[in-house]
Structure formats: C-alpha cells, structure tokens
Amino acid sequence: MKSFVPRKTTAAALLSLALGATAPAHAAQAEPLDAAASDPAKLGWMVGAPPPPDKQLRFDDGSYFQFPAMRWSVSHFRQLMPTVNVSRGVGAPVPLPRAMRKDLDAVRFVPLGAKSSMTWEESLAANYTDGIVVLHRGKIVYERYFGVLNERGQHGAMSVTKSVTGTLGAMLVAEGRLDENKRVAEYVPELASSAFGNATVRQVLDMTTGLQYSEDYADPNADVWIYSQAGSPLPKPKDYTGPRSYYEYLQTVRPQGRHGAAFGYKTINSDALGWIIARATGRSVADLLSERIWSRLGAEQDAYMTVDSTGTPFAGGGLNTGLRDLARFGELLRNNGRFQGQQIIPKAVVDDIRRGGDKEAFAKAGYDLLPGWSYRNMWWVTDHPDGTFMARGVHGQRIYVNPQAGVVIARYASHPVASNSANDPTTLPAFDALAQHLMKKPR
C-alpha cells in the first residue's frame, strides 16, 4: 500500500494537529508573538471582499493553521472545510443566570515551576485565551472574549471532543446498549483483523488499547501523517493508494503491546469509539450528540463537527461550539447529569468518571505535570480531593469541573504550542486558585 508521507507540513497534517492530535512543543515558532501582537482582529486576517492576498487564508495550502493565522482559523473552521450540523433543536435557549464578579481578575497564583506569582487576568494573555466563561453554582460569574471570538461565535474544541464522544459511549454502556466487556469486533466486524478487534469497549473508552500508532510530528514516517491524509476531505494525489477515510484507516492499525496494560493517548481510539457508537445506535456521533444532549441542554447555538471525505464526523477532535454552550455541557456534568429538571446523562456515568480510571496504567504514560491523575471515559481525572476532572484539547481548550467548589470553567484558546504541557504550568494552578477563591468567598 502506497501511503502519503509529507516532506513538509501539509493541510492534512495541520487538520489533525488543529482538531485532535497532541503535537510536540517544537511544532510552534521558537519565539512566537505574544497574545497582543498576534491578535487576529488587529492583524486583519480575512477582512475584505476579497481580503488582500497577504491576508487570505486557505485550507488547501495549510496557510490557515500557521501561527499566528491559526488564531483566526480556530473561530472559523466552518468557512474552510466541510462540516455536519449538531442541532440545538427548535426550543428556546435556557439563559444562564448571571452574578458577575469584579474580584476575580486579581486572584493570584504561582505557576508550576515558577517562583513568582501572577494574576488570573495575566494568565489569560499568557495562554492566548480567545474566550473564557466561569460558572459558580450554575451562574455566570466571569465572561470575557478576545480576538475574533465573541458570544455569537463558535470555536474549535479540539480534543475536548473526545470527552464528549466518551460521554456518549459511557451513556450507552450505562443504558445497556453497549457492553463494555465485549470485543470491538462484535460491534464493528470490519475491525476484526485490526488491533482494535480484540480490544474491549472499555479499553477503547479508557485508551488502554495496545496500538501501533505514533503521533510524533517530528517523525516524517509517523502514523499520524497517514491518518491525517486518510481523514482529510481534500482530493488525494493521483498515485495515492492508502486509506481514504477515518474508517478505512482504523482497519489498518496493527497491535503493539497488550490491551489493558497501559494508558496511551491516541486520537484513533476516539474515532474507533465513534464507529462503535454509530453501529450500536444507527446514528452518527453528530446526530446522537444532538438528540441526546445538545437539543436538551437549552443551548444557544447549533454546534458542528468537521467531517472526512465520506461525511464521517471527526469524533476525536472535530467539535465546534459556542463558549457558553461548552460551559453548559460542563455544568451538566457538575450536576450529575441533570439540567433544568431533566436527567440527561445517567448519574452512574458521572459517578464513573469521577471515580477515575487505572492510575497505575496512567502513570506509565509519563505525564510529569499530572501526578496521580487517571483517564476514564475519555475524561482526565485529577487526584484532587475536591473531585476535579477535565476535558482537554490542544492549543489550550478546556472544560474544568470542580464539584466541591461548584465551579465550571470553559475556555477556548489559540496558544501557539499545541501540547498541553506548554500551558498546563499556568492553567492548572490558575483554575484551581479561582475555584478555591470562589468557594471561600461565595456571593
């Protein structure tokens, strides 16, 4: 099989980088512009009819995701690539009550590994924040937007999508529509000869599958390049004979190691789960998300998902939403799956997430900044006594849920470095400090 291996960064690889996979720190410029200098509104990307040639961004040549241009693109994916809608339904939105706080910008914390403190407000620029909403006990206490994102706009959730897909999968397990102990091949026979075939649904949900798959962007022969090309909606080269969709690629994945032995963060697990969900329900991830959650959440906006050339939603990283709606989803999890008197997500699902996964398996992945954490149903679960868990995506996307403090934080960002390790030293202590402040000084 002849596959596509790039000699330089291509649109296909950038799509994977943008929407799902974790890239190494050196994927960004050595000295990127700071948040103020890279503000996409000030730089004037894609303004005009047509925009000036030096301000035009395109998907097909990869210009749309080169920093700092990507700071515009993350809020405009639908203009650049094919997508499928995630309907909010036809009912009226349910407004989130507001109790705005003026004391939060001054909250101080010490970044991991640092000696001096910084303020919450300073952390927003440090992490290239595009928008952030803080809920305390279900009320908006803080909301700010930067660059080209506003309350009416939508933004790429990147790998936060995985937690949404994982939640749908866990719901089906709780309802008995999926058996977590069954082999993947029992739901998707096409995967029988792949590495996924003899993995269990639970191992896919917790990413403890043994897969031969590398997301190392520094390696031109890494599997991520083939995966990216397979999932790209762009026309393939004339001599291309490799997989042409997410589903086709998943069938080629070979085993490496033993299922259940160790946690390994690999985007393809989420897309395998998306296929399992589609087979079990007869609905795509996008349609099921609309039916089971988005149309029942009182959302303000439709969401959407990017798709491959066959229209399959990118279950590992393709979700785009309004910021407040992302916060609503986090609040749904904080409230044990209930919203406006409805039990939308079974409480057993939230309880299972909060209990966390196999800490020993997680530790083998070597996340130095996340000691004692685990991974369950595609959520990142901390070891904090307050029960905090998170959804995390490249370039700074987050849902932070702190049940004890009654705090949910939803953030969209466009950090020049994809890897979470670039913003975790600031993000993790900032979010915890704000939650502790709100818990000690409620209003």
C-alpha positions in Angstrom: 0.0 0.0 0.0 1.4 3.3 -1.0 0.8 6.0 1.6 1.3 9.7 1.7 4.3 10.8 3.8 4.9 14.6 3.7 8.2 16.3 3.4 6.8 19.4 4.9 3.7 20.3 6.9 0.6 19.9 4.8 -3.1 20.9 5.2 -4.0 17.3 6.1 -1.5 17.1 8.9 -2.5 20.6 10.1 -6.1 19.5 10.2 -5.1 16.6 12.5 -3.0 18.9 14.6 -5.7 21.5 14.8 -8.6 19.3 15.7 -7.3 16.4 17.7 -3.8 15.1 18.0 -1.2 16.2 20.5 1.9 17.7 18.9 5.4 18.3 20.4 6.3 21.7 21.7 8.7 22.4 18.8 5.8 22.4 16.4 5.4 26.2 17.1 7.8 29.0 16.3 10.8 29.3 18.7 9.7 32.8 19.7 6.1 33.3 18.8 4.3 36.7 19.0 2.6 37.3 22.3 -1.2 37.4 22.6 -1.5 41.2 22.0 0.8 41.2 19.0 -0.8 38.1 17.4 -4.4 39.3 18.0 -6.2 38.1 14.8 -8.6 41.1 14.8 -5.7 43.5 14.8 -3.8 41.6 12.1 -6.9 41.7 9.9 -7.0 38.2 8.6 -9.7 37.5 6.0 -11.1 41.0 6.1 -12.4 42.4 2.8 -14.2 41.3 -0.3 -11.9 39.7 -1.2 -9.2 40.0 1.5 -5.8 41.3 0.4 -3.6 38.4 -0.9 -1.4 38.6 2.2 -4.4 38.3 4.5 -6.1 35.4 2.8 -6.0 32.0 4.5 -6.7 28.7 2.8 -7.2 25.2 3.9 -5.7 23.5 0.8 -2.3 25.1 1.2 -2.1 24.9 5.0 -1.8 28.7 5.5 -4.9 28.7 7.7 -3.1 26.9 10.5 0.3 28.6 10.6 0.7 30.7 13.7 -0.5 33.5 14.1 -3.1 33.0 11.3 -4.5 30.0 13.2 -5.8 32.4 15.9 -8.4 33.4 13.3 -9.0 30.0 11.9 -9.9 28.3 15.2 -13.0 30.5 15.2 -13.9 30.0 11.6 -13.4 26.3 10.7 -16.8 26.1 9.1 -15.7 28.6 6.5 -12.7 26.5 5.5 -13.7 22.8 5.5 -16.8 20.5 5.2 -18.9 20.1 8.4 -22.0 18.5 9.7 -24.5 20.3 12.0 -25.2 19.4 15.6 -28.7 20.8 16.1 -29.7 22.5 19.3 -33.3 21.7 18.4 -36.2 24.2 18.0 -36.9 25.1 21.6 -35.9 28.4 23.1 -32.5 28.7 24.7 -32.4 28.4 28.5 -30.5 31.5 29.7 -27.7 31.0 32.2 -28.3 33.3 35.2 -25.6 35.9 35.8 -23.9 37.1 39.0 -20.8 38.8 37.7 -17.8 39.2 40.0 -15.3 42.0 39.8 -12.8 40.4 42.2 -11.6 37.5 40.1 -9.0 39.3 37.9 -6.9 40.0 41.0 -6.8 36.4 42.2 -3.1 35.4 42.4 -1.4 32.0 42.0 2.1 30.6 41.4 2.6 28.8 38.0 4.1 25.3 38.3 7.9 25.6 38.4 7.9 29.3 38.9 9.0 31.4 41.9 6.8 34.5 41.5 3.1 34.8 41.3 0.8 36.1 38.6 -2.9 37.2 38.5 -5.8 35.5 36.9 -6.1 38.3 34.4 -2.4 38.0 33.4 -2.9 34.3 32.8 -5.5 35.0 30.1 -2.9 36.6 27.8 -0.2 34.1 28.8 -2.4 31.3 27.5 -3.7 33.1 24.4 -7.2 33.0 25.6 -9.9 33.6 23.0 -12.8 33.3 25.3 -13.5 32.1 28.9 -16.6 31.6 31.0 -16.7 30.8 34.7 -19.8 29.3 36.3 -20.2 29.2 40.1 -23.2 27.2 41.3 -24.7 27.5 37.8 -24.4 31.2 37.4 -22.0 33.1 35.1 -19.6 35.0 37.4 -17.0 35.8 34.7 -17.0 36.0 30.9 -14.5 37.6 28.5 -13.7 37.3 24.8 -10.6 38.3 22.8 -9.5 38.5 19.2 -12.3 37.4 16.8 -14.3 35.3 19.1 -17.5 36.7 20.7 -20.6 35.4 22.4 -22.2 34.7 19.0 -19.2 32.9 17.6 -18.1 29.3 17.6 -14.6 27.8 18.2 -12.9 24.5 17.7 -13.0 22.3 20.8 -10.1 20.2 19.5 -9.6 17.1 21.8 -12.3 18.3 24.2 -14.4 16.5 21.5 -13.0 13.2 22.9 -14.7 13.8 26.3 -18.0 14.5 24.5 -17.6 11.3 22.5 -16.6 9.4 25.6 -19.6 10.6 27.5 -21.9 9.4 24.7 -20.2 6.0 24.8 -20.5 5.8 28.6 -24.2 6.7 28.4 -24.8 3.7 26.1 -22.9 1.4 28.5 -25.0 2.6 31.4 -28.1 2.0 29.4 -27.1 -1.5 28.4 -26.9 -0.6 24.7 -23.1 -1.2 24.7 -21.4 -4.0 26.7 -18.1 -2.6 27.9 -16.7 -6.1 28.2 -17.4 -7.1 24.6 -14.8 -7.0 21.9 -14.8 -4.2 19.4 -15.2 -6.7 16.6 -18.6 -7.8 17.9 -19.9 -4.3 17.1 -17.7 -3.5 14.1 -16.8 -6.7 12.3 -14.7 -4.6 9.8 -12.2 -4.0 12.7 -11.8 -7.7 13.5 -8.3 -8.0 11.8 -7.1 -4.7 13.1 -5.5 -4.0 16.5 -8.9 -2.8 17.8 -10.6 -6.1 17.0 -9.9 -8.0 20.3 -9.8 -4.9 22.5 -12.8 -4.4 24.7 -15.1 -1.4 24.5 -13.9 -0.4 28.0 -10.3 -0.4 26.8 -11.2 1.9 24.0 -13.1 4.2 26.3 -10.1 4.5 28.7 -7.4 4.4 25.9 -5.6 1.4 27.3 -5.5 -0.3 23.9 -2.2 -1.7 22.6 -1.9 0.1 19.2 1.0 0.6 16.9 0.4 4.3 16.3 2.7 7.3 16.7 1.6 11.0 16.9 5.2 12.2 16.8 5.1 15.1 14.3 8.9 15.3 14.2 8.9 11.9 12.6 8.0 12.1 8.8 7.1 8.4 8.9 4.8 8.6 11.9 1.4 7.1 11.6 -0.3 10.4 12.3 0.7 11.6 8.8 -1.1 8.6 7.1 -4.1 9.1 9.5 -4.3 12.8 8.7 -4.2 12.2 5.0 -6.9 9.5 5.2 -9.2 11.8 7.2 -8.6 14.9 5.1 -11.5 15.9 2.8 -9.0 17.2 0.2 -8.5 15.2 -3.0 -5.7 12.7 -2.7 -2.7 12.6 -5.0 -3.3 10.6 -8.3 -1.0 7.8 -7.2 -2.3 7.6 -3.7 -3.5 4.1 -2.7 -3.8 4.4 1.1 -6.9 4.7 3.2 -9.3 7.4 2.2 -11.4 7.9 5.3 -11.3 7.6 9.1 -13.0 4.2 8.9 -10.6 2.9 6.3 -7.6 3.9 8.3 -8.8 2.3 11.5 -8.9 -1.1 9.7 -5.2 -0.8 9.1 -4.0 -0.3 12.7 -1.7 -3.0 13.9 -1.2 -4.2 17.5 1.6 -3.2 19.8 1.8 -4.2 23.4 -1.0 -5.7 25.4 -4.5 -4.3 25.7 -5.2 -3.0 29.2 -1.6 -2.8 30.3 -1.0 1.0 30.0 -2.7 4.2 29.1 -1.7 5.6 25.7 -3.3 8.8 24.5 -4.1 8.1 20.8 -6.8 10.0 18.9 -7.7 7.0 16.9 -9.4 5.4 20.0 -12.0 8.2 19.9 -12.7 7.6 16.2 -13.0 3.8 16.8 -15.5 4.6 19.6 -17.4 6.9 17.2 -17.7 3.9 14.8 -18.9 1.6 17.7 -21.5 4.2 18.7 -22.7 4.6 15.1 -23.2 0.8 14.8 -24.9 0.4 18.2 -27.3 3.3 17.6 -27.7 3.8 13.9 -26.8 7.4 14.5 -23.5 9.3 13.8 -21.8 10.9 16.7 -23.1 14.3 15.5 -26.7 13.1 15.3 -26.6 11.3 18.6 -25.0 14.3 20.3 -27.8 16.5 19.0 -30.6 14.0 20.0 -29.3 13.0 23.5 -27.6 16.2 24.7 -27.4 19.4 22.6 -31.2 19.6 21.9 -31.9 19.1 25.6 -29.4 21.4 27.1 -31.1 24.7 26.3 -28.1 25.5 24.1 -27.9 29.0 22.5 -26.4 27.8 19.2 -26.1 24.8 17.0 -22.7 23.1 17.2 -21.0 21.5 14.3 -18.4 18.8 13.6 -15.8 18.6 10.8 -16.0 15.5 8.6 -13.9 13.4 6.3 -14.5 12.9 2.6 -17.3 10.4 3.3 -19.1 12.7 5.7 -18.0 10.9 8.9 -17.7 13.2 11.9 -14.2 13.5 13.4 -15.1 12.0 16.8 -11.6 12.7 18.1 -11.4 16.4 17.6 -13.9 17.9 15.2 -16.5 19.6 17.5 -17.1 23.4 17.3 -19.4 25.2 19.8 -20.3 28.5 21.3 -18.4 29.1 24.5 -21.5 29.3 26.8 -22.8 26.1 25.4 -19.5 24.4 26.2 -19.9 25.7 29.8 -23.5 24.3 29.8 -22.1 20.9 29.0 -19.6 21.2 31.8 -22.4 22.3 34.2 -24.4 19.3 33.1 -21.6 17.1 34.3 -21.2 19.0 37.6 -24.9 18.5 38.3 -24.6 14.7 38.0 -26.1 14.7 34.5 -29.2 16.8 35.4 -30.2 20.1 33.8 -33.5 22.0 34.2 -35.1 19.1 36.0 -34.1 16.5 33.3 -31.7 13.6 33.8 -29.9 14.0 30.5 -26.8 11.9 31.3 -27.3 8.9 33.7 -25.9 9.8 37.1 -24.0 6.5 37.0 -21.9 7.9 34.1 -20.8 10.9 36.0 -20.1 8.8 39.1 -17.9 6.5 37.0 -16.0 9.5 35.5 -15.4 11.0 39.0 -14.1 7.7 40.3 -11.4 7.8 37.7 -9.5 5.1 35.9 -6.5 3.0 36.5 -3.8 5.2 38.0 -1.0 2.7 37.5 -1.8 2.4 33.8 -2.0 6.2 33.5 1.4 6.7 35.3 3.1 4.6 32.6 2.4 7.3 30.0 4.8 9.6 31.8 2.8 12.8 32.3 5.1 14.6 34.7 2.8 17.5 35.3 -0.2 15.2 36.1 0.9 13.0 39.0 -1.8 10.8 40.5 -4.2 11.5 37.6 -6.1 9.0 35.6 -8.3 8.7 32.5 -11.9 7.5 32.4 -14.5 7.6 29.6 -12.1 10.0 27.8 -12.1 12.5 30.7 -8.9 13.5 32.6 -9.4 12.9 36.3 -7.2 14.6 38.9 -6.2 13.3 42.2 -7.5 16.4 44.0 -9.8 15.7 47.0 -12.3 18.2 45.5 -13.0 15.7 42.7 -11.9 17.9 39.8 -12.0 16.4 36.3 -11.3 18.0 32.9 -11.7 17.8 29.2 -8.5 18.9 27.5 -7.7 19.9 23.9 -4.6 21.1 22.1 -3.8 24.8 22.0 -5.5 25.4 25.3 -9.1 24.2 25.0 -10.6 23.2 28.4 -13.6 22.2 30.4 -12.8 22.3 34.1 -15.3 20.8 36.6 -14.8 21.2 40.3 -17.8 19.6 42.1 -16.8 20.6 45.6 -16.3 24.3 44.7 -19.3 24.3 42.4 -17.2 25.7 39.7 -17.1 25.1 35.9 -14.6 26.8 33.6 -14.9 26.7 29.8 -12.0 28.1 27.9 -11.2 28.5 24.2 -7.7 29.5 23.2 -5.2 29.6 20.4 -1.8 29.0 22.1 1.0 28.8 19.5 2.2 25.5 21.0 -0.2 22.6 20.6 0.9 20.4 23.5 -0.9 20.9 26.8 2.4 20.9 28.6 3.0 24.4 27.2 0.1 25.9 29.1 -0.5 23.5 32.0 2.0 25.2 34.3 -0.2 28.3 34.1 -3.6 26.8 33.5 -3.7 24.1 36.2 -2.9 26.4 39.2 -4.9 29.3 37.8 -8.1 27.3 37.6 -7.6 25.7 41.0 -6.9 29.1 42.6 -10.0 30.6 41.1 -12.1 27.7 42.3 -10.7 28.0 45.8 -11.3 31.7 45.8 -15.0 31.3 44.8 -15.5 28.5 47.3 -14.1 30.7 50.2 -15.7 33.9 49.1 -19.1 33.0 47.7 -21.8 35.6 46.9 
